[in-house]
Amino acid sequence: MHRSTPPPLHAPPHGRADSGNAATESLALVEQRATSDSTLAAPGKSRSGRRSTFLERICARKPIESVQKEINEAEYKRPLTAWDLTLMGIGGIIGAGIFVLTGKAAAKNAGPGIIISFVISGIVCVFACLCYAELGSTLPVSGSAYSFTYAALGELLAWIVGWDLMLDDGCRRLGRIPRHLRLGPCRQESHLRPALVECSVEGTPNVTDGFYLNKIKCLDGSECQAVFNIPAFVIVVAITILLVLGIREAAWVNNTMVIIKLVVTVMFILTGIKFINNANYTPFVPPNEGKGQYGLSGIFEASVSVFFAYIGFDAVTTTAQEAANPQRDLPIGIIGSLGICTILYIAVSSVLVGMVPYRSIDLKAPVGQALIDVGLPAMAVIISFGALVGLTSVMITLMIGQPRIFYSMAYDGLLPPVFSRIHSKFGTPYITTIFSGTLCALLAGLLPVDLLGNLTSVGTLSAFFLVSVSTLVLRITQPDLPRKFQIPGGFWFGGVIVPFLSAFFSAGLFSQATVASIARVFIWMAIGLVIYFSYGFWHSKVGALGKPAVRGDSAETIGLAPMDSGDV
């Protein structure tokens, strides 16, 4: 199968012939030495007979050369352009939240100051965005945060972030499923009304969160037990089939939906401008009425809330091995999508708080109700349609990422090799796509969507934190590593300050998560560690290389990172 190959990550080492395959030959040489030497056969034992410490083993870093080998060996097709990647990023970021979250945060926290909140969150997100862009262009593989962490911080942390992303991506896409579509044994027929499109299903009072089937309140006011979310199940299955058939086909569908979503958003902005009342902007920062209620504390509280509306650009990096020119196009897609979405978020929030006094904003359907109040019910229906299309495009983008992280982990030996299979015709990781899609469809049908959505933030922030630290570590330990895109500002600003601020803000937002969400993620992490030490630790390709750093010249020749705890 013909596929284009990206340029090498770096030139062959000095003194070797430029065969165009130096990295692959070097890694093969090390594997041959490891196979022929009995002292390297068992993970954790060096050539000299000195057994490596447990810490050295789990901190083993993935050699940059093996990243190039992974790129060359993968059977992915490469049809995606910078345009596709940008629309994919927009598709992952903007869902129905642009028509809901803006109004909720303004009404409950910031008032007209919600505009400042979106600016603050956008600036904070830019730090993480730049880190993803730099590493995405430097290590253009489909593992995203997992692969970045493996190359910079070692195997155990890479496993943890990869395992967390499995949960995070699954919960993120489930959290975007339209909750009002959940069906149960209700005899009252539900009609889709604009006021209900953005409305969350009402939970039964005095019932705490937990892993149980949803109880909901029907339109006639009666309570009933929701048995299975049929529409959510069908949507996930349909998207899974689409993703198996090819990334090009998935990109076409996503591009169409994103364009519809953008057109609807711009229509609201241009229509709403005519109904802005400047008096609604006063006071721009309402007086504080308690912690997180207006005033400066309200603005920052809203900033935390709307920060998660920006999440989604990171999914672009999982398609690195399917981009025609990833080292150029990934930064364009990541930065371009975040920039466009930031402008749209600020514009929508500005128009909404100008149309409606912030205390009068409807919390269930802020934008739809605002249009109805000014006599534009037809426009409200269009907005509702755009919101549903937006939710679907978000799910497509997020469902692209999880199977490709599975693939990268299996390629490295941390998961069974069956997960690293690429379909010979479609060029997609079909086994992992079907597996994750089936699991997601069942969870979407059975579990409470709100509960799953609450797990999203913790996993994402963990990934943001480790990617930021990885950017900083690679800037220090491998300053000469060619970077097609580099965070502007030189070593100190672009290489130290920006990654540090990204890690700092990610950790700060992590601390704001609920105790229950953090506890569930740590339980998930514990399950992952059991799997890692039962399988991944013993089948890791990097671990099978033993400790080549004891041969000073061999490690230098092939560019392997010494498996030493001090390097991490």
VOGU-3710 file (C-alpha; in Angstrom, 3 decimals, decimal comma):
1> mhrstppplh> 0,000/0,000/0,000  1,391/3,327/-0,987  1,716/5,942/1,712  3,733/9,089/1,990  6,525/9,157/4,536  7,296/12,258/6,601  10,828/13,605/6,741  13,152/12,086/9,354  13,079/13,609/12,810  16,804/14,332/12,559
11> apphgradsg> 19,839/13,619/10,446  21,819/10,364/10,830  24,522/10,447/13,534  27,940/11,718/12,616  30,189/9,193/10,954  27,453/6,959/9,549  26,435/6,766/5,921  23,243/8,601/5,066  21,244/5,570/4,038  17,910/7,159/4,892
21> naateslalv> 17,351/4,331/7,353  20,021/4,988/9,960  17,609/5,240/12,875  15,908/1,953/12,030  19,240/0,168/11,553  20,537/1,545/14,843  17,547/0,331/16,784  17,709/-3,042/15,059  21,380/-3,299/16,049  20,506/-2,747/19,671
31> eqratsdstl> 17,704/-5,312/19,501  20,117/-7,817/17,951  22,628/-7,231/20,736  19,877/-7,584/23,328  18,773/-10,888/21,817  22,270/-12,341/21,587  23,259/-11,442/25,112  21,701/-13,525/27,866  22,174/-10,759/30,370  19,858/-8,514/28,388
41> aapgksrsgr> 17,196/-11,121/27,878  15,452/-10,399/31,149  14,114/-6,895/31,747  16,154/-4,940/34,230  19,545/-6,699/33,921  22,583/-4,963/32,416  25,414/-6,449/30,283  27,887/-6,204/33,110  25,669/-8,465/35,209  24,687/-5,575/37,464
51> rstflerica> 20,936/-5,661/37,921  19,213/-2,370/37,199  17,141/-0,934/39,965  13,375/-1,045/39,784  13,259/2,743/39,526  15,621/2,765/36,549  13,469/0,226/34,771  10,126/2,008/35,113  11,769/5,346/34,258  13,188/4,037/30,978
61> rkpiesvqke> 12,592/6,582/28,227  11,634/5,795/24,665  14,515/6,586/22,266  13,829/9,268/19,691  15,089/6,865/17,021  12,334/4,391/17,819  9,800/7,180/17,281  11,079/7,536/13,711  10,915/3,749/13,345  7,280/3,792/14,485
71> ineaeykrpl> 6,464/6,508/11,947  8,085/4,577/9,101  6,497/1,236/9,941  2,930/2,395/10,500  0,443/1,536/7,747  -1,753/4,570/8,290  -2,887/6,500/5,240  -1,915/10,191/5,184  -4,752/12,206/3,594  -5,215/14,924/6,229
81> tawdltlmgi> -4,229/18,516/5,463  -3,825/21,572/7,675  -7,421/22,497/6,778  -8,702/19,098/7,960  -6,715/19,309/11,200  -7,949/22,826/11,942  -11,586/21,834/11,445  -10,979/18,719/13,509  -9,706/20,892/16,351  -12,735/23,185/16,079
91> ggiigagifv> -14,979/20,135/15,968  -13,451/18,862/19,185  -13,657/22,190/21,023  -16,999/23,742/20,125  -20,086/21,719/20,972  -23,434/22,785/22,334  -21,565/24,454/25,189  -21,025/27,614/23,193  -24,792/28,177/23,349  -25,204/27,039/26,966
101> ltgkaaakna> -22,060/27,439/29,062  -21,645/31,073/28,082  -25,060/31,971/29,477  -24,796/29,832/32,615  -21,423/31,265/33,634  -22,645/34,824/33,000  -25,870/34,365/34,984  -24,359/32,532/37,957  -20,811/33,894/38,249  -19,531/36,787/36,172
111> gpgiiisfvi> -22,332/38,819/34,608  -21,035/40,798/31,597  -17,551/40,055/32,978  -17,901/36,624/31,365  -16,068/38,225/28,448  -13,016/38,662/30,708  -13,406/35,079/31,932  -13,170/33,714/28,388  -10,101/35,859/27,715  -8,388/34,565/30,863
121> sgivcvfacl> -9,208/30,931/30,091  -8,085/31,367/26,497  -4,712/32,738/27,596  -4,221/29,887/30,072  -5,140/27,338/27,416  -2,673/28,883/24,971  0,208/27,742/27,191  -0,859/24,087/26,939  -1,686/24,541/23,258  1,854/25,732/22,490
131> cyaelgstlp> 3,338/22,750/24,336  1,198/20,345/22,320  2,126/22,137/19,097  5,865/21,925/19,802  5,850/18,263/20,783  3,393/17,359/18,038  5,760/18,708/15,400  8,823/17,200/17,095  7,383/13,727/17,765  4,589/13,318/15,171
141> vsgsaysfty> 3,153/10,000/16,351  -0,418/9,055/17,158  0,149/8,503/20,877  -0,157/12,223/21,667  0,453/12,913/25,386  1,348/9,260/25,968  4,166/9,273/23,393  5,416/12,710/24,480  5,624/11,578/28,104  7,326/8,303/27,138
151> aalgellawi> 10,118/10,128/25,325  10,671/12,693/28,096  9,634/11,258/31,458  9,740/7,496/31,132  7,569/4,435/30,784  5,548/4,418/33,997  4,338/8,008/33,712  3,621/7,393/30,021  1,477/4,393/30,922  -0,373/6,399/33,555
161> vgwdlmlddg> -1,216/9,255/31,184  -2,135/6,827/28,380  -4,388/4,853/30,694  -5,974/8,049/32,031  -6,598/9,245/28,479  -8,526/6,064/27,737  -10,950/6,981/30,505  -10,813/10,685/29,695  -11,549/10,350/25,971  -14,363/7,912/26,656
171> crrlgriprh> -15,967/10,114/29,307  -15,412/13,252/27,255  -17,353/11,942/24,294  -20,041/10,447/26,536  -20,314/13,758/28,340  -21,178/15,447/25,025  -24,113/13,131/24,272  -27,449/15,022/24,273  -28,814/14,025/27,664  -32,397/14,975/26,882
181> lrlgpcrqes> -32,517/12,046/24,454  -32,303/9,467/27,230  -35,280/7,099/26,922  -36,995/5,071/29,599  -40,355/3,433/30,256  -42,141/6,806/30,099  -45,535/6,819/28,465  -45,492/10,561/27,991  -44,387/11,291/24,429  -41,423/13,693/24,289
191> hlrpalvecs> -41,390/16,440/21,675  -38,187/18,210/20,687  -38,649/21,865/21,526  -35,993/24,598/21,222  -36,188/25,209/24,977  -35,307/21,571/25,629  -32,401/21,156/23,268  -29,839/22,429/25,740  -31,686/21,212/28,828  -30,029/18,569/30,994
201> vegtpnvtdg> -32,235/15,759/32,225  -33,443/16,610/35,691  -32,176/14,182/38,333  -34,299/12,860/41,146  -34,004/15,100/44,249  -32,002/13,857/47,230  -30,228/11,187/45,199  -26,439/11,318/45,334  -24,120/10,612/42,401  -23,275/6,966/41,862
211> fylnkikcld> -23,049/4,200/39,313  -26,743/3,445/38,908  -29,320/3,695/36,160  -30,703/7,195/35,722  -33,954/8,261/37,271  -35,435/11,146/35,340  -38,406/13,452/35,442  -40,688/13,139/32,432  -42,368/16,065/30,709  -45,637/15,373/32,540
221> gsecqavfni> -43,870/15,759/35,891  -43,789/12,068/36,786  -40,581/10,251/37,687  -39,436/7,131/35,902  -36,478/4,794/35,645  -34,367/5,254/32,506  -33,365/1,831/31,260  -31,259/2,382/28,143  -30,207/5,435/26,149  -31,087/4,141/22,690
231> pafvivvait> -30,266/7,306/20,684  -26,864/7,622/22,360  -26,097/3,967/21,638  -27,063/4,319/17,976  -25,045/7,528/17,520  -21,881/5,956/18,958  -22,260/2,813/16,841  -22,735/4,888/13,659  -19,645/6,985/14,389  -17,623/3,835/15,140
241> illvlgirea> -18,515/2,385/11,732  -17,559/5,665/10,060  -14,160/5,715/11,781  -13,425/2,140/10,762  -14,109/2,958/7,106  -11,365/5,578/6,945  -9,978/8,792/8,345  -10,610/10,574/5,045  -14,322/9,738/5,195  -14,496/10,749/8,844
251> awvnntmvii> -12,775/14,045/8,020  -15,321/14,782/5,254  -18,239/14,247/7,613  -16,574/16,240/10,383  -15,672/19,107/8,059  -19,276/19,351/6,867  -20,636/19,407/10,397  -18,088/21,935/11,611  -18,878/24,283/8,732  -22,594/24,040/9,595
261> klvvtvmfil> -21,763/24,722/13,221  -19,638/27,751/12,334  -22,309/29,154/10,015  -24,970/28,833/12,728  -22,687/30,487/15,293  -21,889/33,399/13,011  -25,612/33,747/12,181  -26,380/34,181/15,871  -23,607/36,742/16,302  -24,706/38,822/13,312
271> tgikfinnan> -28,400/38,549/14,225  -27,936/39,234/17,912  -25,858/42,371/17,368  -29,031/44,152/16,222  -30,688/43,539/19,586  -27,845/44,571/21,884  -28,805/47,029/24,616  -25,711/48,795/25,897  -27,338/49,218/29,310  -27,023/45,464/29,812
281> ytpfvppneg> -23,240/45,829/30,003  -23,545/47,964/33,162  -22,153/47,142/35,622  -19,577/45,230/33,616  -18,276/43,566/36,785  -21,275/43,282/39,162  -20,658/43,773/42,896  -19,599/40,646/44,720  -22,403/38,723/46,419  -20,339/35,911/47,894
291> kgqyglsgif> -17,537/33,583/46,863  -17,777/32,937/43,140  -20,856/35,125/42,737  -19,945/38,157/40,673  -17,064/40,496/41,409  -13,477/39,390/40,759  -14,037/36,032/42,449  -16,976/35,413/40,121  -14,873/36,214/37,065  -12,205/33,712/38,112
301> easvsvffay> -14,820/31,129/39,077  -16,321/31,488/35,612  -12,829/31,196/34,109  -12,438/27,776/35,707  -15,853/26,713/34,396  -15,326/27,864/30,827  -11,739/26,553/30,661  -13,087/23,100/29,882  -14,987/24,516/26,913  -11,583/24,914/25,232
311> igfdavttta> -10,618/21,263/25,630  -10,473/19,324/22,358  -7,504/20,747/20,455  -5,313/18,023/21,998  -7,186/15,388/19,965  -5,551/16,770/16,813  -2,163/15,317/17,822  -3,547/11,763/17,763  -3,853/12,014/13,958  -0,178/12,889/13,485
321> qeaanpqrdl> 0,554/9,705/11,515  -2,384/10,379/9,200  -1,377/13,941/8,306  0,335/14,558/4,967  2,873/16,912/6,537  2,486/16,567/10,314  5,511/18,588/11,361  4,078/21,643/9,607  0,325/21,014/9,729  -0,126/19,882/13,342
331> pigiigslgi> 0,898/23,248/14,847  -1,358/25,003/12,324  -4,312/22,805/13,239  -3,781/23,039/17,015  -3,087/26,772/17,260  -5,508/27,744/14,489  -8,452/25,870/15,986  -7,885/27,293/19,462  -7,569/30,838/18,087  -10,780/30,611/16,061
341> ctilyiavss> -12,728/29,091/18,954  -11,482/31,748/21,397  -12,743/34,515/19,110  -16,129/32,812/18,706  -16,540/32,205/22,446  -15,829/35,857/23,231  -18,136/37,050/20,439  -21,061/34,826/21,466  -20,780/35,760/25,151  -20,531/39,470/24,263
351> vlvgmvpyrs> -23,687/39,341/22,153  -25,651/37,240/24,645  -25,025/39,463/27,698  -25,791/42,475/25,489  -29,147/41,038/24,415  -30,352/39,913/27,856  -29,704/41,307/31,352  -27,398/38,794/32,999  -29,843/38,090/35,836  -32,569/37,238/33,303
361> idlkapvgqa> -30,570/34,724/31,245  -32,362/31,382/30,982  -30,087/28,686/32,430  -31,537/25,830/30,385  -31,372/27,402/26,938  -29,613/30,789/27,193  -29,194/31,515/23,497  -32,408/29,855/22,304  -34,546/31,633/24,865  -32,838/34,970/24,173
371> lidvglpama> -33,813/34,673/20,506  -37,365/33,701/21,387  -37,634/36,725/23,693  -36,721/39,100/20,861  -39,266/37,485/18,520  -37,031/35,085/16,563  -38,308/31,561/17,360  -37,268/30,274/13,930  -33,696/31,350/14,617  -33,913/29,538/17,962
381> viisfgalvg> -34,747/26,315/16,096  -31,736/26,839/13,808  -29,526/27,301/16,871  -30,914/24,075/18,318  -30,080/22,248/15,107  -26,575/23,714/15,137  -26,106/22,573/18,723  -27,010/18,983/17,856  -24,681/19,022/14,851  -21,972/20,463/17,081
391> ltsvmitlmi> -22,355/17,650/19,591  -21,955/15,054/16,850  -18,774/16,641/15,481  -17,319/16,706/19,000  -17,987/12,992/19,363  -16,352/12,212/16,009  -13,191/14,096/16,942  -12,929/12,568/20,405  -13,617/9,034/19,144  -10,716/9,391/16,710
401> gqprifysma> -8,193/9,834/19,516  -8,746/6,917/21,871  -8,095/4,033/19,392  -4,864/5,670/18,228  -3,539/5,932/21,766  -4,400/2,226/22,139  -2,416/1,580/18,959  0,690/3,414/20,175  0,663/1,640/23,528  0,323/-1,739/21,807
411> ydgllppvfs> 3,104/-0,856/19,357  5,396/-0,220/22,335  4,474/-3,596/23,823  2,496/-2,231/26,767  -0,728/-3,740/25,434  -1,282/-6,963/23,440  -0,132/-6,719/19,796  -3,662/-7,287/18,488  -4,370/-3,637/19,323  -1,629/-2,456/16,943
421> rihskfgtpy> -3,257/-3,867/13,811  -4,038/-1,469/10,949  -6,677/-2,425/8,368  -4,975/-3,190/5,069  -7,664/-1,446/3,000  -8,994/1,341/5,198  -5,706/2,267/6,890  -7,356/2,615/10,324  -6,700/0,923/13,687  -9,900/-1,047/13,274
431> ittifsgtlc> -9,504/-3,429/16,215  -9,084/-0,643/18,749  -11,779/1,461/17,076  -14,335/-1,353/17,284  -13,295/-2,246/20,831  -13,453/1,299/22,208  -16,590/2,117/20,200  -18,451/-0,923/21,494  -17,469/-0,194/25,078  -18,419/3,459/24,697
441> allagllpvd> -21,797/2,589/23,156  -22,677/0,283/26,052  -21,609/2,832/28,650  -23,544/5,560/26,832  -26,641/3,422/26,966  -26,373/2,368/30,598  -24,511/4,854/32,780  -25,424/8,391/33,883  -23,950/10,830/31,380  -23,410/13,553/33,995
451> llgnltsvgt> -21,335/11,228/36,137  -19,132/10,195/33,208  -18,714/13,781/32,075  -17,456/14,826/35,508  -14,440/12,516/35,132  -13,258/14,374/32,027  -11,529/17,334/33,612  -9,174/15,380/35,863  -7,790/13,146/33,123  -7,371/16,028/30,685
461> lsafflvsvs> -5,578/18,203/33,209  -3,263/15,312/34,081  -2,335/15,043/30,409  -1,858/18,819/30,110  0,439/18,800/33,141  2,643/15,943/31,891  2,848/17,320/28,342  3,965/20,668/29,766  6,620/19,015/31,930  7,709/16,875/28,946
471> tlvlritqpd> 8,193/20,015/26,856  10,384/21,507/29,575  12,408/18,303/30,079  13,109/17,800/26,365  14,160/21,445/25,995  16,741/20,861/28,763  17,894/17,312/28,034  17,787/17,483/24,209  18,199/21,137/23,241  19,529/20,218/19,775
481> lprkfqipgg> 16,545/18,047/18,857  15,172/19,515/15,598  11,828/21,194/16,203  9,820/22,243/13,154  7,729/24,396/15,458  9,228/25,893/18,579  7,487/27,973/21,212  8,600/31,566/20,522  10,736/33,437/23,022  13,974/31,499/23,085
491> fwfggvivpf> 15,053/28,982/25,702  14,049/30,835/28,859  10,622/32,113/27,820  9,531/29,530/25,245  11,390/26,576/26,731  11,033/27,201/30,459  8,484/29,886/31,401  5,649/28,846/29,057  5,805/25,103/29,914  6,134/25,965/33,614
501> lsaffsaglf> 3,075/28,234/33,525  1,125/25,586/31,614  2,000/22,952/34,222  1,260/25,365/37,073  -2,197/26,319/35,811  -3,046/22,692/34,978  -2,150/21,649/38,514  -4,162/24,554/39,924  -7,268/23,624/37,947  -6,751/19,970/38,897
511> sqatvasiar> -7,024/20,985/42,545  -10,472/22,461/41,854  -11,923/19,101/40,797  -14,348/17,393/43,143  -12,993/14,844/45,603  -15,267/12,198/44,103  -13,923/12,783/40,578  -10,307/12,614/41,754  -11,029/9,456/43,757  -12,590/7,724/40,745
521> vfiwmaiglv> -9,618/8,604/38,573  -7,194/7,212/41,153  -9,230/4,013/41,293  -8,988/3,810/37,506  -5,249/4,496/37,766  -4,829/1,668/40,295  -6,536/-0,737/37,891  -4,164/0,442/35,177  -1,098/-0,148/37,332  -2,196/-3,733/37,965
531> iyfsygfwhs> -2,456/-4,276/34,202  0,889/-2,571/33,590  2,816/-4,686/36,088  0,987/-7,831/34,945  1,604/-7,346/31,216  3,173/-4,108/30,011  6,209/-4,221/32,307  7,204/-7,635/30,966  6,447/-7,049/27,268  7,749/-3,504/26,853
541> kvgalgkpav> 10,029/-3,103/23,844  12,053/-0,435/25,609  12,411/-2,679/28,643  13,618/-5,523/26,413  16,569/-3,393/25,375  17,946/-3,700/28,875  20,353/-0,921/29,816  22,452/-0,023/26,751  23,793/3,064/28,522  26,465/0,941/30,237
551> rgdsaetigl> 28,175/0,856/26,840  28,997/4,492/26,717  29,702/4,606/23,010  26,730/2,453/21,951  24,199/4,633/23,718  25,767/7,726/22,201  25,923/6,195/18,753  22,247/5,375/18,550  21,032/8,331/20,565  19,382/6,194/23,240
561> apmdsgdv> 18,470/7,969/26,442  20,291/6,232/29,302  17,809/4,355/31,461  18,879/6,174/34,569  16,582/7,667/37,163  18,586/10,851/37,185  17,559/11,575/33,599  13,883/11,712/34,439
//
